[in-house]
Amino acid sequence: MRVVSGIYKGRRFDVPHSFKARPTTDFAKENLFNVLGNLLDFNDQVHALDLFAGTGSISLELLSRGCEQVVSIEKDREHYIFICKVMKELDNPAWLPLKADVFKFISRCNEQFDLIFADPPYALKELASLPDLIFEHNLLKPDGLFILEHGKDHQFNQHPHFMQHRKYGAVNFTFFQPTVKAAETIIG
Protein backbone atom coordinates (compact mmCIF):
# COMPACT_ATOMS: atom_id res chain seq x y z
CA MET A 1 0.00 0.00 0.00
CA ARG A 2 1.48 3.33 -1.09
CA VAL A 3 0.54 6.89 -0.13
CA VAL A 4 0.16 8.90 -3.34
CA SER A 5 0.29 12.49 -2.05
CA GLY A 6 0.61 14.80 0.95
CA ILE A 7 2.94 14.69 3.94
CA TYR A 8 3.24 10.88 3.81
CA LYS A 9 3.72 10.77 0.01
CA GLY A 10 5.75 7.77 -1.06
CA ARG A 11 5.43 5.90 2.25
CA ARG A 12 4.72 2.21 1.76
CA PHE A 13 3.11 -0.25 4.11
CA ASP A 14 3.18 -3.99 3.45
CA VAL A 15 -0.33 -5.42 3.53
CA PRO A 16 -0.42 -9.07 4.67
CA HIS A 17 -1.16 -11.51 1.85
CA SER A 18 -3.93 -13.08 3.93
CA PHE A 19 -6.10 -9.96 3.64
CA LYS A 20 -9.51 -10.34 2.01
CA ALA A 21 -9.72 -6.60 1.29
CA ARG A 22 -9.66 -5.24 -2.24
CA PRO A 23 -7.73 -1.99 -1.86
CA THR A 24 -8.61 0.93 -4.11
CA THR A 25 -6.09 0.99 -6.95
CA ASP A 26 -3.47 3.75 -6.99
CA PHE A 27 -4.88 4.94 -10.34
CA ALA A 28 -8.42 5.25 -8.98
CA LYS A 29 -7.16 6.73 -5.68
CA GLU A 30 -5.09 9.41 -7.43
CA ASN A 31 -8.02 10.40 -9.63
CA LEU A 32 -10.42 10.42 -6.67
CA PHE A 33 -8.16 12.76 -4.71
CA ASN A 34 -7.68 15.02 -7.75
CA VAL A 35 -11.46 15.46 -7.82
CA LEU A 36 -11.64 15.91 -4.04
CA GLY A 37 -8.92 18.56 -4.22
CA ASN A 38 -11.33 20.68 -6.26
CA LEU A 39 -14.25 20.07 -3.90
CA LEU A 40 -12.64 20.31 -0.45
CA ASP A 41 -9.92 22.23 1.31
CA PHE A 42 -8.29 19.48 3.36
CA ASN A 43 -6.53 22.05 5.53
CA ASP A 44 -9.85 23.61 6.58
CA GLN A 45 -10.53 21.42 9.64
CA VAL A 46 -12.02 18.53 7.66
CA HIS A 47 -13.46 15.72 9.75
CA ALA A 48 -13.70 12.51 7.73
CA LEU A 49 -15.25 9.09 8.21
CA ASP A 50 -13.91 6.04 6.36
CA LEU A 51 -16.44 3.20 6.37
CA PHE A 52 -15.26 -0.35 5.55
CA ALA A 53 -11.71 0.96 5.99
CA GLY A 54 -10.06 -2.32 4.92
CA THR A 55 -6.32 -1.60 4.81
CA GLY A 56 -6.79 2.02 5.89
CA SER A 57 -5.50 3.25 2.53
CA ILE A 58 -8.13 5.99 2.08
CA SER A 59 -7.83 7.08 5.72
CA LEU A 60 -4.09 7.36 5.25
CA GLU A 61 -4.51 9.51 2.14
CA LEU A 62 -6.95 11.78 3.99
CA LEU A 63 -4.51 12.22 6.87
CA SER A 64 -1.62 12.78 4.49
CA ARG A 65 -3.51 15.66 2.90
CA GLY A 66 -4.19 17.37 6.21
CA CYS A 67 -7.59 16.24 7.53
CA GLU A 68 -8.02 17.35 11.11
CA GLN A 69 -9.62 14.04 12.10
CA VAL A 70 -10.21 10.72 10.36
CA VAL A 71 -12.38 8.01 11.92
CA SER A 72 -11.86 4.58 10.34
CA ILE A 73 -14.47 1.88 10.83
CA GLU A 74 -13.39 -1.71 10.20
CA LYS A 75 -15.10 -4.87 11.39
CA ASP A 76 -12.47 -7.47 10.43
CA ARG A 77 -10.11 -8.07 13.36
CA GLU A 78 -6.99 -8.66 11.25
CA HIS A 79 -7.59 -5.53 9.18
CA TYR A 80 -8.28 -3.46 12.29
CA ILE A 81 -5.00 -4.63 13.87
CA PHE A 82 -3.13 -3.68 10.68
CA ILE A 83 -4.72 -0.21 10.66
CA CYS A 84 -3.74 0.29 14.31
CA LYS A 85 -0.17 -0.80 13.53
CA VAL A 86 0.10 1.76 10.70
CA MET A 87 -1.47 4.43 12.93
CA LYS A 88 1.10 3.79 15.68
CA GLU A 89 3.93 3.91 13.15
CA LEU A 90 2.75 7.33 11.91
CA ASP A 91 2.05 8.60 15.42
CA ASN A 92 -0.72 10.86 14.11
CA PRO A 93 -3.29 11.68 16.84
CA ALA A 94 -5.83 12.75 14.18
CA TRP A 95 -6.49 9.10 13.24
CA LEU A 96 -9.11 7.20 15.23
CA PRO A 97 -9.60 3.58 14.11
CA LEU A 98 -12.60 1.75 15.55
CA LYS A 99 -13.35 -1.96 15.33
CA ALA A 100 -17.07 -1.95 14.63
CA ASP A 101 -19.84 -3.05 12.32
CA VAL A 102 -20.51 -0.19 9.88
CA PHE A 103 -24.29 -0.50 10.05
CA LYS A 104 -24.35 -0.47 13.85
CA PHE A 105 -21.95 2.48 13.86
CA ILE A 106 -24.16 4.44 11.45
CA SER A 107 -27.28 3.82 13.54
CA ARG A 108 -25.56 4.96 16.76
CA CYS A 109 -23.35 7.78 15.53
CA ASN A 110 -24.33 11.28 16.71
CA GLU A 111 -21.51 13.13 14.97
CA GLN A 112 -21.52 14.87 11.59
CA PHE A 113 -18.67 14.75 9.09
CA ASP A 114 -17.41 16.93 6.25
CA LEU A 115 -16.49 13.85 4.22
CA ILE A 116 -17.64 10.26 4.38
CA PHE A 117 -16.04 7.60 2.21
CA ALA A 118 -17.38 4.04 1.98
CA ASP A 119 -15.70 1.17 0.17
CA PRO A 120 -17.85 -1.85 1.03
CA PRO A 121 -17.35 -5.27 -0.54
CA TYR A 122 -18.88 -4.92 -4.01
CA ALA A 123 -21.07 -7.99 -3.38
CA LEU A 124 -22.47 -6.62 -0.08
CA LYS A 125 -26.25 -7.05 -0.30
CA GLU A 126 -26.87 -3.82 1.68
CA LEU A 127 -24.55 -1.72 -0.53
CA ALA A 128 -27.40 0.10 -2.29
CA SER A 129 -28.89 1.18 1.05
CA LEU A 130 -25.77 3.03 2.23
CA PRO A 131 -26.61 6.47 0.74
CA ASP A 132 -30.07 6.40 2.32
CA LEU A 133 -28.65 5.37 5.71
CA ILE A 134 -26.07 8.19 5.65
CA PHE A 135 -28.79 10.78 5.01
CA GLU A 136 -31.43 9.22 7.29
CA HIS A 137 -28.96 9.37 10.20
CA ASN A 138 -27.84 12.90 9.29
CA LEU A 139 -24.14 12.03 9.30
CA LEU A 140 -23.07 14.76 6.86
CA LYS A 141 -22.62 18.43 7.61
CA PRO A 142 -24.76 20.71 5.36
CA ASP A 143 -21.95 21.11 2.80
CA GLY A 144 -20.60 17.60 3.39
CA LEU A 145 -19.75 15.01 0.80
CA PHE A 146 -20.42 11.27 0.75
CA ILE A 147 -18.49 9.08 -1.68
CA LEU A 148 -19.43 5.47 -2.30
CA GLU A 149 -17.03 3.17 -4.10
CA HIS A 150 -18.84 0.37 -5.91
CA GLY A 151 -18.78 -1.98 -8.88
CA LYS A 152 -20.58 -1.63 -12.19
CA ASP A 153 -23.79 -3.30 -10.96
CA HIS A 154 -25.03 -0.24 -9.06
CA GLN A 155 -26.37 3.04 -10.41
CA PHE A 156 -27.29 5.94 -8.15
CA ASN A 157 -27.96 8.77 -10.63
CA GLN A 158 -31.65 8.83 -9.61
CA HIS A 159 -30.89 9.20 -5.91
CA PRO A 160 -32.13 12.57 -4.56
CA HIS A 161 -28.67 13.40 -3.19
CA PHE A 162 -26.72 12.28 -6.28
CA MET A 163 -24.02 14.75 -7.26
CA GLN A 164 -21.80 12.98 -9.77
CA HIS A 165 -20.36 9.66 -10.85
CA ARG A 166 -16.76 8.88 -11.80
CA LYS A 167 -15.46 5.65 -13.30
CA TYR A 168 -11.81 4.56 -13.37
CA GLY A 169 -11.45 1.12 -14.89
CA ALA A 170 -13.61 -1.25 -12.83
CA VAL A 171 -13.83 1.24 -9.93
CA ASN A 172 -16.88 3.47 -9.65
CA PHE A 173 -17.20 6.43 -7.30
CA THR A 174 -20.59 8.03 -6.78
CA PHE A 175 -20.66 11.38 -4.97
CA PHE A 176 -23.62 12.53 -2.89
CA GLN A 177 -24.36 15.80 -1.06
CA PRO A 178 -27.14 16.90 1.29
CA THR A 179 -27.92 19.78 -1.08
CA VAL A 180 -27.14 18.86 -4.66
CA LYS A 181 -26.18 21.77 -6.89
CA ALA A 182 -25.75 20.06 -10.26
CA ALA A 183 -25.70 16.39 -11.04
CA GLU A 184 -23.40 14.98 -13.68
CA THR A 185 -21.90 11.74 -14.82
CA ILE A 186 -18.24 11.76 -15.75
CA ILE A 187 -16.33 8.81 -17.12
CA GLY A 188 -12.60 8.75 -16.28
C-alpha positions in Angstrom: 0.0 0.0 0.0 1.5 3.3 -1.1 0.5 6.9 -0.1 0.2 8.9 -3.3 0.3 12.5 -2.1 0.6 14.8 0.9 2.9 14.7 3.9 3.2 10.9 3.8 3.7 10.8 0.0 5.8 7.8 -1.1 5.4 5.9 2.2 4.7 2.2 1.8 3.1 -0.3 4.1 3.2 -4.0 3.4 -0.3 -5.4 3.5 -0.4 -9.1 4.7 -1.2 -11.5 1.8 -3.9 -13.1 3.9 -6.1 -10.0 3.6 -9.5 -10.3 2.0 -9.7 -6.6 1.3 -9.7 -5.2 -2.2 -7.7 -2.0 -1.9 -8.6 0.9 -4.1 -6.1 1.0 -7.0 -3.5 3.7 -7.0 -4.9 4.9 -10.3 -8.4 5.3 -9.0 -7.2 6.7 -5.7 -5.1 9.4 -7.4 -8.0 10.4 -9.6 -10.4 10.4 -6.7 -8.2 12.8 -4.7 -7.7 15.0 -7.8 -11.5 15.5 -7.8 -11.6 15.9 -4.0 -8.9 18.6 -4.2 -11.3 20.7 -6.3 -14.3 20.1 -3.9 -12.6 20.3 -0.5 -9.9 22.2 1.3 -8.3 19.5 3.4 -6.5 22.1 5.5 -9.9 23.6 6.6 -10.5 21.4 9.6 -12.0 18.5 7.7 -13.5 15.7 9.7 -13.7 12.5 7.7 -15.3 9.1 8.2 -13.9 6.0 6.4 -16.4 3.2 6.4 -15.3 -0.3 5.5 -11.7 1.0 6.0 -10.1 -2.3 4.9 -6.3 -1.6 4.8 -6.8 2.0 5.9 -5.5 3.3 2.5 -8.1 6.0 2.1 -7.8 7.1 5.7 -4.1 7.4 5.3 -4.5 9.5 2.1 -6.9 11.8 4.0 -4.5 12.2 6.9 -1.6 12.8 4.5 -3.5 15.7 2.9 -4.2 17.4 6.2 -7.6 16.2 7.5 -8.0 17.3 11.1 -9.6 14.0 12.1 -10.2 10.7 10.4 -12.4 8.0 11.9 -11.9 4.6 10.3 -14.5 1.9 10.8 -13.4 -1.7 10.2 -15.1 -4.9 11.4 -12.5 -7.5 10.4 -10.1 -8.1 13.4 -7.0 -8.7 11.2 -7.6 -5.5 9.2 -8.3 -3.5 12.3 -5.0 -4.6 13.9 -3.1 -3.7 10.7 -4.7 -0.2 10.7 -3.7 0.3 14.3 -0.2 -0.8 13.5 0.1 1.8 10.7 -1.5 4.4 12.9 1.1 3.8 15.7 3.9 3.9 13.2 2.8 7.3 11.9 2.0 8.6 15.4 -0.7 10.9 14.1 -3.3 11.7 16.8 -5.8 12.8 14.2 -6.5 9.1 13.2 -9.1 7.2 15.2 -9.6 3.6 14.1 -12.6 1.7 15.5 -13.3 -2.0 15.3 -17.1 -1.9 14.6 -19.8 -3.0 12.3 -20.5 -0.2 9.9 -24.3 -0.5 10.0 -24.4 -0.5 13.8 -22.0 2.5 13.9 -24.2 4.4 11.4 -27.3 3.8 13.5 -25.6 5.0 16.8 -23.4 7.8 15.5 -24.3 11.3 16.7 -21.5 13.1 15.0 -21.5 14.9 11.6 -18.7 14.8 9.1 -17.4 16.9 6.2 -16.5 13.9 4.2 -17.6 10.3 4.4 -16.0 7.6 2.2 -17.4 4.0 2.0 -15.7 1.2 0.2 -17.9 -1.9 1.0 -17.4 -5.3 -0.5 -18.9 -4.9 -4.0 -21.1 -8.0 -3.4 -22.5 -6.6 -0.1 -26.2 -7.0 -0.3 -26.9 -3.8 1.7 -24.6 -1.7 -0.5 -27.4 0.1 -2.3 -28.9 1.2 1.1 -25.8 3.0 2.2 -26.6 6.5 0.7 -30.1 6.4 2.3 -28.6 5.4 5.7 -26.1 8.2 5.7 -28.8 10.8 5.0 -31.4 9.2 7.3 -29.0 9.4 10.2 -27.8 12.9 9.3 -24.1 12.0 9.3 -23.1 14.8 6.9 -22.6 18.4 7.6 -24.8 20.7 5.4 -21.9 21.1 2.8 -20.6 17.6 3.4 -19.8 15.0 0.8 -20.4 11.3 0.8 -18.5 9.1 -1.7 -19.4 5.5 -2.3 -17.0 3.2 -4.1 -18.8 0.4 -5.9 -18.8 -2.0 -8.9 -20.6 -1.6 -12.2 -23.8 -3.3 -11.0 -25.0 -0.2 -9.1 -26.4 3.0 -10.4 -27.3 5.9 -8.2 -28.0 8.8 -10.6 -31.7 8.8 -9.6 -30.9 9.2 -5.9 -32.1 12.6 -4.6 -28.7 13.4 -3.2 -26.7 12.3 -6.3 -24.0 14.7 -7.3 -21.8 13.0 -9.8 -20.4 9.7 -10.9 -16.8 8.9 -11.8 -15.5 5.6 -13.3 -11.8 4.6 -13.4 -11.4 1.1 -14.9 -13.6 -1.2 -12.8 -13.8 1.2 -9.9 -16.9 3.5 -9.7 -17.2 6.4 -7.3 -20.6 8.0 -6.8 -20.7 11.4 -5.0 -23.6 12.5 -2.9 -24.4 15.8 -1.1 -27.1 16.9 1.3 -27.9 19.8 -1.1 -27.1 18.9 -4.7 -26.2 21.8 -6.9 -25.7 20.1 -10.3 -25.7 16.4 -11.0 -23.4 15.0 -13.7 -21.9 11.7 -14.8 -18.2 11.8 -15.8 -16.3 8.8 -17.1 -12.6 8.8 -16.3 
